[in-house]
């Protein structure tokens, strides 16, 4: 081994440079600023719709300059996609965990729906934004970004897989599994828009009542 090789090996093995407390705080401020922008944009997109929300509106509400928003997001479209996707990955992993759990598939199907309702109630502005995209003729909603379409298709695929398992063990009603999953997904979106804990709908139905409906409609109980 040459002296140069030895030096290179030493550099490769060296521990990564430790950040100074000042740099750590700076990075934390940057991340907090980005999260604040996303939270604000999520609220505004849900309240006003995509086309009625401008970057200036977002900047004013979260007390940042428009230039600061552009330092994180290239465009309103990029901000919109980031708002949609930030609630997705964690939810997808939870769905996979529930789908792979033991027990009758019919129970897992209902558990997936229950988990989805809990997720939406935890993030009500995002839930409204997601549900609004499914409304026919909803002009206030932008075209759905391809990345988000892919995410949504994966959630339907997971639900369809459990439906197929349920048909095999006799706990889910007959029918095309993918069609059943899409139907159930659409019902969840409809419920979201009239859930009193998410929307402004004064006379919605409760989650327990909705879950009973899902169980009676899709499973053999």
PyMOL commands that set and color helices and strands:
alter all, ss='L'
color gray80, all
select helices_A, chain A and resi 3-13+21-48+55-62+66-70+76-85+88-99+105-122+124-132+146-169+177-192+207-218
alter helices_A, ss='H'
color red, helices_A
deselect
rebuild
show_as cartoon
